[in-house]
Amino acid sequence: MKKRFITGLLVVSLLGFAGTATTSAFTLGSIVKIGGIGYLVSQFGDQLNSFLNSILMKDGLGTDYATKVVPIVSVGQGGYIGAVQVVGPTEQVAKVESVGQIESGFNGRMFRIKALIPLDSKNPANMTRVQGVGISAIIDVNF
């Protein structure tokens, strides 16, 4: 499993590097990274979830609620930009397919606001909020 993870990460990284020569705002590299993040989360979400739970339990910060790792979808752009661990009642966590991120400035851009909303779909056109679920961890993907 570790070899598959490293191979997938290497392919995504190399494809991301190959696309950096273009100068448009939405480059081939960014497309590959967006797709790569979605792929990595779908392949390794369970292992990431177990890893996070074991770290939190070791430090006495675990939970009795259900947890799950899902991708973050940038609302408005529709691309995967990271991953999060959601936490809540089992039946509600099972409904979560992604977490939407809405970003905005406040008070003349003095504050940068990122709202993270548990959603029942990965399709930006057909998403609704899943009530009773929170975000317990943010997972950055470093390419």
Backbone as JSON Lines, residues from 0, in Angstrom:
{"i":0,"aa":"M","n":[0.83,-1.19,0.0],"ca":[0.0,0.0,0.0],"c":[0.87,1.25,0.0]}
{"i":1,"aa":"K","n":[1.97,1.2,0.76],"ca":[2.87,2.34,0.84],"c":[3.49,2.63,-0.53]}
{"i":2,"aa":"K","n":[3.87,1.56,-1.27],"ca":[4.45,1.73,-2.61],"c":[3.45,2.37,-3.55]}
{"i":3,"aa":"R","n":[2.16,1.97,-3.47],"ca":[1.13,2.57,-4.32],"c":[0.96,4.04,-4.02]}
{"i":4,"aa":"F","n":[1.0,4.4,-2.74],"ca":[0.87,5.8,-2.33],"c":[2.03,6.62,-2.88]}
{"i":5,"aa":"I","n":[3.25,6.13,-2.71],"ca":[4.43,6.86,-3.18],"c":[4.42,6.96,-4.7]}
{"i":6,"aa":"T","n":[4.05,5.88,-5.4],"ca":[3.98,5.92,-6.86],"c":[2.94,6.93,-7.32]}
{"i":7,"aa":"G","n":[1.76,6.92,-6.7],"ca":[0.71,7.89,-7.07],"c":[1.14,9.31,-6.81]}
{"i":8,"aa":"L","n":[1.79,9.54,-5.69],"ca":[2.28,10.87,-5.35],"c":[3.34,11.33,-6.33]}
{"i":9,"aa":"L","n":[4.24,10.43,-6.73],"ca":[5.29,10.76,-7.68],"c":[4.69,11.11,-9.04]}
{"i":10,"aa":"V","n":[3.74,10.33,-9.52],"ca":[3.1,10.61,-10.81],"c":[2.41,11.96,-10.78]}
{"i":11,"aa":"V","n":[1.65,12.23,-9.73],"ca":[0.94,13.5,-9.62],"c":[1.94,14.65,-9.56]}
{"i":12,"aa":"S","n":[3.02,14.48,-8.8],"ca":[4.03,15.53,-8.69],"c":[4.71,15.8,-10.02]}
{"i":13,"aa":"L","n":[5.09,14.73,-10.74],"ca":[5.75,14.91,-12.02],"c":[4.82,15.56,-13.04]}
{"i":14,"aa":"L","n":[3.57,15.14,-13.06],"ca":[2.62,15.75,-13.97],"c":[2.37,17.21,-13.6]}
{"i":15,"aa":"G","n":[2.33,17.5,-12.32],"ca":[2.17,18.87,-11.86],"c":[3.34,19.73,-12.27]}
{"i":16,"aa":"F","n":[4.56,19.18,-12.18],"ca":[5.76,19.93,-12.57],"c":[5.76,20.17,-14.07]}
{"i":17,"aa":"A","n":[5.32,19.2,-14.84],"ca":[5.31,19.34,-16.3],"c":[4.37,20.45,-16.74]}
{"i":18,"aa":"G","n":[3.33,20.71,-15.98],"ca":[2.36,21.72,-16.37],"c":[2.7,23.12,-15.91]}
{"i":19,"aa":"T","n":[3.81,23.32,-15.22],"ca":[4.11,24.63,-14.68],"c":[4.71,25.59,-15.7]}
{"i":20,"aa":"A","n":[5.02,25.12,-16.88],"ca":[5.62,26.0,-17.89],"c":[4.61,26.99,-18.46]}
{"i":21,"aa":"T","n":[3.32,26.66,-18.42],"ca":[2.33,27.59,-18.94],"c":[2.07,28.68,-17.92]}
{"i":22,"aa":"T","n":[1.6,29.84,-18.4],"ca":[1.44,30.98,-17.51],"c":[-0.01,31.36,-17.28]}
{"i":23,"aa":"S","n":[-0.96,30.6,-17.8],"ca":[-2.35,30.95,-17.57],"c":[-2.73,30.69,-16.12]}
{"i":24,"aa":"A","n":[-3.83,31.29,-15.68],"ca":[-4.26,31.18,-14.28],"c":[-4.65,29.75,-13.93]}
{"i":25,"aa":"F","n":[-5.16,28.99,-14.88],"ca":[-5.59,27.63,-14.63],"c":[-4.74,26.71,-15.49]}
{"i":26,"aa":"T","n":[-3.56,26.34,-15.02],"ca":[-2.58,25.6,-15.79],"c":[-2.85,24.11,-15.75]}
{"i":27,"aa":"L","n":[-2.15,23.4,-16.62],"ca":[-2.23,21.94,-16.62],"c":[-1.79,21.41,-15.26]}
{"i":28,"aa":"G","n":[-0.77,22.04,-14.69],"ca":[-0.29,21.63,-13.36],"c":[-1.37,21.73,-12.31]}
{"i":29,"aa":"S","n":[-2.14,22.83,-12.33],"ca":[-3.21,22.99,-11.33],"c":[-4.32,21.98,-11.56]}
{"i":30,"aa":"I","n":[-4.6,21.66,-12.81],"ca":[-5.62,20.66,-13.11],"c":[-5.18,19.3,-12.58]}
{"i":31,"aa":"V","n":[-3.91,18.96,-12.81],"ca":[-3.39,17.68,-12.35],"c":[-3.4,17.63,-10.82]}
{"i":32,"aa":"K","n":[-3.01,18.73,-10.17],"ca":[-3.02,18.76,-8.71],"c":[-4.43,18.58,-8.17]}
{"i":33,"aa":"I","n":[-5.39,19.27,-8.79],"ca":[-6.78,19.15,-8.36],"c":[-7.26,17.7,-8.48]}
{"i":34,"aa":"G","n":[-7.01,17.09,-9.63],"ca":[-7.38,15.69,-9.83],"c":[-6.59,14.76,-8.94]}
{"i":35,"aa":"G","n":[-5.3,15.09,-8.74],"ca":[-4.44,14.27,-7.89],"c":[-4.89,14.25,-6.45]}
{"i":36,"aa":"I","n":[-5.33,15.4,-5.95],"ca":[-5.82,15.47,-4.57],"c":[-7.07,14.61,-4.42]}
{"i":37,"aa":"G","n":[-7.98,14.73,-5.37],"ca":[-9.18,13.89,-5.33],"c":[-8.84,12.41,-5.35]}
{"i":38,"aa":"Y","n":[-7.88,12.04,-6.19],"ca":[-7.46,10.64,-6.27],"c":[-6.83,10.18,-4.96]}
{"i":39,"aa":"L","n":[-5.9,10.98,-4.44],"ca":[-5.21,10.6,-3.2],"c":[-6.18,10.45,-2.04]}
{"i":40,"aa":"V","n":[-7.14,11.37,-1.94],"ca":[-8.11,11.28,-0.84],"c":[-8.98,10.03,-1.0]}
{"i":41,"aa":"S","n":[-9.4,9.73,-2.24],"ca":[-10.23,8.54,-2.43],"c":[-9.44,7.26,-2.16]}
{"i":42,"aa":"Q","n":[-8.15,7.24,-2.47],"ca":[-7.32,6.05,-2.26],"c":[-6.87,5.88,-0.81]}
{"i":43,"aa":"F","n":[-6.56,7.0,-0.13],"ca":[-5.92,6.9,1.17],"c":[-6.73,7.54,2.3]}
{"i":44,"aa":"G","n":[-7.98,7.88,2.04],"ca":[-8.82,8.51,3.05],"c":[-8.97,7.68,4.31]}
{"i":45,"aa":"D","n":[-9.17,6.36,4.16],"ca":[-9.34,5.5,5.33],"c":[-8.07,5.45,6.18]}
{"i":46,"aa":"Q","n":[-6.9,5.36,5.51],"ca":[-5.64,5.32,6.25],"c":[-5.37,6.66,6.93]}
{"i":47,"aa":"L","n":[-5.65,7.77,6.24],"ca":[-5.49,9.09,6.86],"c":[-6.39,9.22,8.07]}
{"i":48,"aa":"N","n":[-7.62,8.75,7.95],"ca":[-8.58,8.82,9.05],"c":[-8.08,8.02,10.25]}
{"i":49,"aa":"S","n":[-7.61,6.79,10.01],"ca":[-7.08,5.96,11.09],"c":[-5.86,6.61,11.74]}
{"i":50,"aa":"F","n":[-4.98,7.18,10.92],"ca":[-3.78,7.85,11.43],"c":[-4.16,9.02,12.34]}
{"i":51,"aa":"L","n":[-5.09,9.86,11.87],"ca":[-5.54,11.0,12.68],"c":[-6.17,10.52,13.99]}
{"i":52,"aa":"N","n":[-7.02,9.51,13.91],"ca":[-7.67,9.0,15.12],"c":[-6.65,8.46,16.11]}
{"i":53,"aa":"S","n":[-5.62,7.77,15.62],"ca":[-4.62,7.22,16.54],"c":[-3.8,8.32,17.19]}
{"i":54,"aa":"I","n":[-3.48,9.38,16.45],"ca":[-2.75,10.52,17.03],"c":[-3.6,11.18,18.12]}
{"i":55,"aa":"L","n":[-4.86,11.43,17.81],"ca":[-5.73,12.1,18.77],"c":[-5.98,11.23,20.01]}
{"i":56,"aa":"M","n":[-6.15,9.93,19.83],"ca":[-6.36,9.03,20.97],"c":[-5.13,8.99,21.86]}
{"i":57,"aa":"K","n":[-3.96,8.96,21.23],"ca":[-2.7,8.9,21.99],"c":[-2.55,10.12,22.89]}
{"i":58,"aa":"D","n":[-2.99,11.26,22.39],"ca":[-2.89,12.5,23.16],"c":[-4.11,12.76,24.04]}
{"i":59,"aa":"G","n":[-5.02,11.78,24.12],"ca":[-6.2,11.93,24.97],"c":[-7.25,12.87,24.4]}
{"i":60,"aa":"L","n":[-7.21,13.09,23.08],"ca":[-8.14,14.02,22.44],"c":[-9.08,13.33,21.46]}
{"i":61,"aa":"G","n":[-9.22,12.01,21.6],"ca":[-10.07,11.25,20.69],"c":[-11.55,11.57,20.87]}
{"i":62,"aa":"T","n":[-12.36,10.94,20.04],"ca":[-13.8,11.16,20.08],"c":[-14.54,9.83,20.03]}
{"i":63,"aa":"D","n":[-15.75,9.83,20.56],"ca":[-16.61,8.65,20.47],"c":[-17.5,8.71,19.23]}
{"i":64,"aa":"Y","n":[-17.46,9.84,18.52],"ca":[-18.25,10.01,17.3],"c":[-17.55,9.36,16.11]}
{"i":65,"aa":"A","n":[-18.29,9.2,15.03],"ca":[-17.72,8.66,13.79],"c":[-16.86,9.73,13.12]}
{"i":66,"aa":"T","n":[-15.84,9.28,12.39],"ca":[-14.98,10.19,11.64],"c":[-14.78,9.66,10.22]}
{"i":67,"aa":"K","n":[-14.42,10.59,9.33],"ca":[-14.22,10.23,7.93],"c":[-13.38,11.32,7.28]}
{"i":68,"aa":"V","n":[-12.47,10.94,6.36],"ca":[-11.69,11.92,5.61],"c":[-12.31,12.08,4.23]}
{"i":69,"aa":"V","n":[-12.57,13.33,3.85],"ca":[-13.17,13.66,2.56],"c":[-12.41,14.83,1.93]}
{"i":70,"aa":"P","n":[-12.55,15.01,0.61],"ca":[-11.87,16.14,-0.03],"c":[-12.56,17.47,0.26]}
{"i":71,"aa":"I","n":[-11.77,18.54,0.2],"ca":[-12.32,19.9,0.25],"c":[-12.55,20.32,-1.19]}
{"i":72,"aa":"V","n":[-13.75,20.82,-1.48],"ca":[-14.08,21.33,-2.8],"c":[-14.2,22.84,-2.69]}
{"i":73,"aa":"S","n":[-13.47,23.55,-3.53],"ca":[-13.55,25.01,-3.53],"c":[-14.85,25.41,-4.21]}
{"i":74,"aa":"V","n":[-15.81,25.91,-3.43],"ca":[-17.1,26.29,-3.97],"c":[-16.91,27.5,-4.87]}
{"i":75,"aa":"G","n":[-17.44,27.41,-6.08],"ca":[-17.25,28.46,-7.06],"c":[-16.23,28.07,-8.11]}
{"i":76,"aa":"Q","n":[-15.23,27.27,-7.72],"ca":[-14.24,26.8,-8.67],"c":[-14.43,25.32,-8.98]}
{"i":77,"aa":"G","n":[-15.01,24.59,-8.06],"ca":[-15.31,23.18,-8.29],"c":[-14.11,22.26,-8.26]}
{"i":78,"aa":"G","n":[-12.95,22.71,-7.78],"ca":[-11.77,21.87,-7.75],"c":[-11.45,21.38,-6.36]}
{"i":79,"aa":"Y","n":[-10.82,20.21,-6.27],"ca":[-10.37,19.69,-4.99],"c":[-9.13,20.45,-4.56]}
{"i":80,"aa":"I","n":[-9.11,20.93,-3.31],"ca":[-7.98,21.74,-2.87],"c":[-7.34,21.21,-1.59]}
{"i":81,"aa":"G","n":[-7.79,20.09,-1.08],"ca":[-7.24,19.53,0.14],"c":[-8.18,18.48,0.69]}
{"i":82,"aa":"A","n":[-8.01,18.18,1.97],"ca":[-8.85,17.18,2.61],"c":[-9.08,17.57,4.06]}
{"i":83,"aa":"V","n":[-10.16,17.04,4.63],"ca":[-10.48,17.28,6.03],"c":[-11.0,15.99,6.64]}
{"i":84,"aa":"Q","n":[-10.92,15.94,7.97],"ca":[-11.59,14.88,8.71],"c":[-12.86,15.49,9.28]}
{"i":85,"aa":"V","n":[-14.0,14.84,9.01],"ca":[-15.26,15.29,9.59],"c":[-15.6,14.37,10.76]}
{"i":86,"aa":"V","n":[-16.4,14.88,11.69],"ca":[-16.76,14.13,12.89],"c":[-18.22,14.41,13.23]}
{"i":87,"aa":"G","n":[-18.92,13.37,13.7],"ca":[-20.31,13.54,14.1],"c":[-20.98,12.19,14.26]}
{"i":88,"aa":"P","n":[-22.31,12.2,14.37],"ca":[-23.06,10.95,14.47],"c":[-22.86,10.08,13.22]}
{"i":89,"aa":"T","n":[-22.77,8.78,13.4],"ca":[-22.45,7.85,12.31],"c":[-23.32,8.06,11.08]}
{"i":90,"aa":"E","n":[-24.64,8.17,11.27],"ca":[-25.54,8.29,10.11],"c":[-25.33,9.61,9.36]}
{"i":91,"aa":"Q","n":[-24.92,10.66,10.05],"ca":[-24.68,11.95,9.4],"c":[-23.31,11.96,8.7]}
{"i":92,"aa":"V","n":[-22.3,11.42,9.36],"ca":[-20.95,11.36,8.76],"c":[-20.99,10.52,7.48]}
{"i":93,"aa":"A","n":[-21.78,9.45,7.46],"ca":[-21.89,8.6,6.27],"c":[-22.42,9.37,5.07]}
{"i":94,"aa":"K","n":[-23.2,10.42,5.29],"ca":[-23.76,11.23,4.2],"c":[-22.75,12.19,3.58]}
{"i":95,"aa":"V","n":[-21.68,12.53,4.31],"ca":[-20.73,13.54,3.85],"c":[-19.86,12.98,2.73]}
{"i":96,"aa":"E","n":[-19.85,13.66,1.59],"ca":[-19.03,13.27,0.43],"c":[-17.88,14.25,0.2]}
{"i":97,"aa":"S","n":[-18.04,15.47,0.67],"ca":[-16.99,16.49,0.52],"c":[-17.26,17.59,1.52]}
{"i":98,"aa":"V","n":[-16.32,18.51,1.61],"ca":[-16.49,19.7,2.42],"c":[-16.27,20.88,1.49]}
{"i":99,"aa":"G","n":[-17.23,21.78,1.45],"ca":[-17.1,22.97,0.61],"c":[-16.36,24.06,1.35]}
{"i":100,"aa":"Q","n":[-15.5,24.76,0.63],"ca":[-14.8,25.9,1.22],"c":[-15.21,27.16,0.48]}
{"i":101,"aa":"I","n":[-15.66,28.12,1.26],"ca":[-15.97,29.45,0.73],"c":[-15.0,30.41,1.4]}
{"i":102,"aa":"E","n":[-14.3,31.2,0.61],"ca":[-13.29,32.11,1.14],"c":[-13.66,33.55,0.8]}
{"i":103,"aa":"S","n":[-13.44,34.44,1.77],"ca":[-13.77,35.85,1.56],"c":[-12.92,36.72,2.48]}
{"i":104,"aa":"G","n":[-12.82,37.99,2.13],"ca":[-12.14,38.96,2.98],"c":[-13.16,39.7,3.83]}
{"i":105,"aa":"F","n":[-12.72,40.22,4.95],"ca":[-13.6,40.96,5.86],"c":[-12.84,42.19,6.37]}
{"i":106,"aa":"N","n":[-13.56,43.29,6.51],"ca":[-12.99,44.52,7.04],"c":[-11.8,44.99,6.21]}
{"i":107,"aa":"G","n":[-12.1,45.22,4.92],"ca":[-11.04,45.68,4.03],"c":[-9.95,44.65,3.82]}
{"i":108,"aa":"R","n":[-10.3,43.38,3.87],"ca":[-9.37,42.27,3.69],"c":[-8.36,42.14,4.84]}
{"i":109,"aa":"M","n":[-8.67,42.8,5.96],"ca":[-7.81,42.66,7.14],"c":[-7.87,41.22,7.68]}
{"i":110,"aa":"F","n":[-9.04,40.61,7.54],"ca":[-9.25,39.23,7.96],"c":[-9.54,38.38,6.73]}
{"i":111,"aa":"R","n":[-8.97,37.19,6.69],"ca":[-9.3,36.24,5.63],"c":[-10.17,35.17,6.26]}
{"i":112,"aa":"I","n":[-11.38,34.99,5.72],"ca":[-12.35,34.06,6.27],"c":[-12.45,32.85,5.34]}
{"i":113,"aa":"K","n":[-12.37,31.65,5.94],"ca":[-12.59,30.4,5.21],"c":[-13.69,29.64,5.93]}
{"i":114,"aa":"A","n":[-14.82,29.49,5.28],"ca":[-15.92,28.71,5.84],"c":[-15.84,27.3,5.27]}
{"i":115,"aa":"L","n":[-15.9,26.3,6.14],"ca":[-15.86,24.9,5.74],"c":[-17.2,24.26,6.07]}
{"i":116,"aa":"I","n":[-17.89,23.75,5.03],"ca":[-19.25,23.25,5.18],"c":[-19.34,21.8,4.72]}
{"i":117,"aa":"P","n":[-19.71,20.85,5.62],"ca":[-19.89,19.45,5.21],"c":[-21.04,19.33,4.2]}
{"i":118,"aa":"L","n":[-20.78,18.66,3.07],"ca":[-21.74,18.56,1.98],"c":[-22.01,17.1,1.62]}
{"i":119,"aa":"D","n":[-23.19,16.86,1.03],"ca":[-23.6,15.5,0.69],"c":[-23.25,15.08,-0.74]}
{"i":120,"aa":"S","n":[-22.43,15.85,-1.43],"ca":[-22.08,15.54,-2.82],"c":[-20.73,16.12,-3.16]}
{"i":121,"aa":"K","n":[-20.11,15.62,-4.21],"ca":[-18.89,16.21,-4.76],"c":[-19.22,17.09,-5.95]}
{"i":122,"aa":"N","n":[-20.47,17.09,-6.36],"ca":[-20.92,17.86,-7.52],"c":[-21.36,19.25,-7.06]}
{"i":123,"aa":"P","n":[-20.64,20.32,-7.46],"ca":[-20.97,21.67,-7.0],"c":[-22.38,22.12,-7.37]}
{"i":124,"aa":"A","n":[-22.97,21.53,-8.4],"ca":[-24.3,21.94,-8.84],"c":[-25.41,21.31,-8.0]}
{"i":125,"aa":"N","n":[-25.08,20.29,-7.23],"ca":[-26.12,19.55,-6.51],"c":[-25.69,19.22,-5.09]}
{"i":126,"aa":"M","n":[-25.31,20.25,-4.32],"ca":[-24.83,20.04,-2.96],"c":[-25.8,20.58,-1.94]}
{"i":127,"aa":"T","n":[-25.93,19.86,-0.82],"ca":[-26.65,20.41,0.33],"c":[-25.83,20.13,1.58]}
{"i":128,"aa":"R","n":[-25.99,20.98,2.57],"ca":[-25.25,20.87,3.83],"c":[-25.72,19.65,4.62]}
{"i":129,"aa":"V","n":[-24.78,18.96,5.26],"ca":[-25.1,17.87,6.16],"c":[-25.06,18.45,7.57]}
{"i":130,"aa":"Q","n":[-26.21,18.46,8.23],"ca":[-26.33,19.03,9.57],"c":[-25.73,18.09,10.62]}
{"i":131,"aa":"G","n":[-25.2,18.66,11.69],"ca":[-24.72,17.89,12.82],"c":[-23.32,17.3,12.66]}
{"i":132,"aa":"V","n":[-22.59,17.75,11.63],"ca":[-21.24,17.26,11.37],"c":[-20.28,18.43,11.44]}
{"i":133,"aa":"G","n":[-19.14,18.21,12.08],"ca":[-18.12,19.26,12.19],"c":[-16.81,18.83,11.55]}
{"i":134,"aa":"I","n":[-15.89,19.76,11.49],"ca":[-14.55,19.53,10.95],"c":[-13.59,19.35,12.13]}
{"i":135,"aa":"S","n":[-12.87,18.23,12.17],"ca":[-11.95,18.0,13.29],"c":[-10.49,18.14,12.89]}
{"i":136,"aa":"A","n":[-10.17,18.08,11.59],"ca":[-8.79,18.22,11.16],"c":[-8.73,18.66,9.71]}
{"i":137,"aa":"I","n":[-7.75,19.48,9.39],"ca":[-7.49,19.88,8.01],"c":[-6.2,19.19,7.57]}
{"i":138,"aa":"I","n":[-6.24,18.59,6.39],"ca":[-5.08,17.86,5.87],"c":[-4.57,18.61,4.64]}
{"i":139,"aa":"D","n":[-3.37,19.13,4.75],"ca":[-2.75,19.81,3.61],"c":[-2.04,18.78,2.77]}
{"i":140,"aa":"V","n":[-2.19,18.91,1.46],"ca":[-1.48,18.04,0.52],"c":[-0.36,18.88,-0.08]}
{"i":141,"aa":"N","n":[0.88,18.46,0.14],"ca":[2.03,19.22,-0.29],"c":[2.63,18.6,-1.53]}
{"i":142,"aa":"F","n":[2.57,19.31,-2.65],"ca":[3.16,18.82,-3.92],"c":[4.47,19.49,-4.15]}
